[in-house]
């Protein structure tokens, strides 16, 4: 008696490559890091010039 079994696995989300999904997630994380870095840079420049949310009254 022949018993055939299939070891092929189907992804949970059809049509989505796991590698592509991982790359997409990393791209979104990088975009958040860049935005955060840009915002921090603006805050540092504002503190140096005394313009912005933190005004340097003493200096």
N, CA, C and O of each residue as an XYZ file, in Angstrom:
236
protein
N       0.838     -1.174      0.000
C       0.000      0.000      0.000
C       0.888      1.245      0.000
O       1.766      1.393      0.850
N       0.650      2.128     -0.957
C       1.425      3.366     -1.070
C       0.716      4.494     -0.329
O      -0.480      4.726     -0.504
N       1.482      5.180      0.493
C       0.942      6.333      1.216
C       1.729      7.553      0.775
O       2.948      7.610      0.935
N       1.035      8.510      0.229
C       1.722      9.730     -0.203
C       1.416     10.850      0.784
O       0.292     11.004      1.263
N       2.442     11.609      1.064
C       2.252     12.748      1.958
C       2.903     13.969      1.339
O       3.925     13.873      0.660
N       2.305     15.093      1.580
C       2.822     16.339      1.034
C       3.466     17.144      2.155
O       2.863     17.355      3.207
N       4.700     17.590      1.919
C       5.393     18.396      2.928
C       5.381     19.871      2.555
O       6.005     20.688      3.232
N       4.686     20.211      1.502
C       4.643     21.609      1.056
C       3.807     22.421      2.034
O       2.687     22.047      2.382
N       4.376     23.540      2.468
C       3.669     24.411      3.397
C       3.172     25.638      2.647
O       3.887     26.220      1.831
N       1.954     26.013      2.936
C       1.408     27.218      2.313
C       1.499     28.361      3.310
O       1.197     28.173      4.488
N       1.907     29.538      2.862
C       2.010     30.670      3.781
C       0.633     31.091      4.299
O      -0.386     30.884      3.640
N       0.629     31.676      5.475
C      -0.635     32.114      6.078
C      -1.274     33.190      5.217
O      -2.472     33.145      4.938
N      -0.469     34.155      4.800
C      -0.969     35.210      3.928
C      -0.597     34.833      2.503
O       0.580     34.813      2.145
N      -1.580     34.541      1.712
C      -1.298     34.106      0.347
C      -0.759     35.271     -0.471
O      -1.260     36.393     -0.389
N       0.261     34.987     -1.254
C       0.848     36.007     -2.113
C       1.863     36.894     -1.422
O       2.344     37.849     -2.032
N       2.206     36.621     -0.186
C       3.180     37.433      0.536
C       4.438     36.618      0.777
O       4.400     35.572      1.424
N       5.527     37.096      0.262
C       6.815     36.455      0.474
C       7.344     36.878      1.848
O       7.439     38.077      2.109
N       7.687     35.949      2.725
C       8.185     36.325      4.063
C       9.400     37.242      4.011
O       9.536     38.138      4.843
N      10.278     37.025      3.046
C      11.461     37.879      2.927
C      11.065     39.305      2.559
O      11.607     40.265      3.107
N      10.126     39.440      1.637
C       9.659     40.773      1.246
C       8.996     41.480      2.423
O       9.164     42.686      2.607
N       8.246     40.727      3.211
C       7.582     41.310      4.377
C       8.611     41.790      5.394
O       8.462     42.869      5.968
N       9.653     40.995      5.617
C      10.705     41.382      6.561
C      11.429     42.635      6.084
O      11.745     43.516      6.883
N      11.689     42.713      4.793
C      12.356     43.899      4.234
C      11.464     45.118      4.390
O      11.949     46.201      4.715
N      10.168     44.957      4.163
C       9.221     46.061      4.306
C       9.197     46.569      5.743
O       9.166     47.776      5.982
N       9.210     45.647      6.693
C       9.215     46.033      8.111
C      10.489     46.808      8.443
O      10.443     47.817      9.147
N      11.629     46.331      7.931
C      12.889     47.020      8.198
C      12.913     48.403      7.563
O      13.434     49.347      8.156
N      12.354     48.530      6.363
C      12.304     49.845      5.707
C      11.498     50.836      6.536
O      11.878     52.000      6.667
N      10.384     50.373      7.094
C       9.559     51.248      7.930
C      10.296     51.651      9.193
O      10.186     52.792      9.642
N      11.058     50.711      9.778
C      11.824     51.022     10.987
C      12.908     52.049     10.675
O      13.146     52.963     11.465
N      13.563     51.901      9.526
C      14.613     52.845      9.133
C      14.029     54.233      8.915
O      14.633     55.232      9.305
N      12.849     54.298      8.288
C      12.200     55.594      8.082
C      11.916     56.273      9.422
O      12.114     57.481      9.552
N      11.455     55.516     10.419
C      11.179     56.073     11.743
C      12.464     56.594     12.381
O      12.464     57.654     13.008
N      13.560     55.846     12.220
C      14.846     56.262     12.790
C      15.313     57.556     12.146
O      15.794     58.456     12.834
N      15.174     57.654     10.824
C      15.600     58.858     10.112
C      14.762     60.056     10.548
O      15.300     61.141     10.769
N      13.447     59.865     10.674
C      12.579     60.955     11.116
C      12.947     61.397     12.529
O      12.989     62.593     12.817
N      13.212     60.440     13.403
C      13.582     60.747     14.778
C      14.909     61.502     14.821
O      15.066     62.465     15.571
N      15.852     61.053     14.010
C      17.159     61.706     13.949
C      17.029     63.135     13.441
O      17.683     64.041     13.956
N      16.196     63.336     12.444
C      15.975     64.674     11.892
C      15.355     65.586     12.944
O      15.749     66.744     13.076
N      14.391     65.068     13.686
C      13.731     65.856     14.731
C      14.727     66.218     15.834
O      14.718     67.344     16.332
N      15.578     65.275     16.214
C      16.576     65.554     17.242
C      17.563     66.604     16.765
O      17.992     67.456     17.543
N      17.923     66.547     15.494
C      18.839     67.530     14.930
C      18.229     68.931     14.980
O      18.914     69.904     15.293
N      16.955     69.021     14.674
C      16.266     70.315     14.736
C      16.252     70.852     16.161
O      16.446     72.048     16.380
N      16.020     69.960     17.137
C      15.987     70.378     18.534
C      17.359     70.867     18.994
O      17.456     71.854     19.723
N      18.415     70.181     18.571
C      19.770     70.589     18.947
C      20.085     71.963     18.363
O      20.644     72.819     19.049
N      19.729     72.174     17.099
C      19.967     73.477     16.472
C      19.166     74.570     17.159
O      19.658     75.687     17.321
N      17.947     74.270     17.563
C      17.118     75.251     18.258
C      17.738     75.600     19.611
O      17.700     76.757     20.030
N      18.308     74.603     20.297
C      18.936     74.865     21.589
C      20.206     75.691     21.420
O      20.503     76.546     22.255
N      20.960     75.443     20.346
C      22.197     76.201     20.113
C      21.898     77.664     19.824
O      22.617     78.550     20.286
N      20.849     77.919     19.068
C      20.523     79.290     18.686
C      19.619     79.971     19.687
O      19.421     81.184     19.614
N      19.064     79.213     20.626
C      18.165     79.785     21.608
C      16.769     79.996     21.054
O      15.953     80.679     21.673
N      16.486     79.422     19.903
C      15.162     79.548     19.292
C      14.494     78.187     19.347
O      15.126     77.166     19.074
N      13.242     78.173     19.692
C      12.523     76.916     19.722
C      11.855     76.695     21.049
O      11.547     77.649     21.763
N      11.626     75.440     21.387
C      10.879     75.132     22.601
C      11.701     75.455     23.858
O      11.129     75.767     24.902
N      13.028     75.383     23.769
C      13.884     75.696     24.918
C      14.640     76.989     24.622
O      15.616     76.986     23.871
N      14.187     78.089     25.213
C      14.852     79.377     24.986
C      15.891     79.582     26.072
O      15.604     79.462     27.263
N      17.107     79.895     25.639
C      18.222     80.099     26.575
C      18.197     81.544     27.063
O      18.610     82.458     26.349
N      17.707     81.741     28.289
C      17.593     83.094     28.835
C      18.911     83.556     29.442
O      19.258     84.734     29.347
N      19.644     82.646     30.063
C      20.884     83.002     30.759
C      21.979     83.383     29.765
O      22.670     84.383     29.958
N      22.140     82.597     28.711
C      23.214     82.826     27.762
C      22.848     83.844     26.832
O      23.633     84.181     25.945
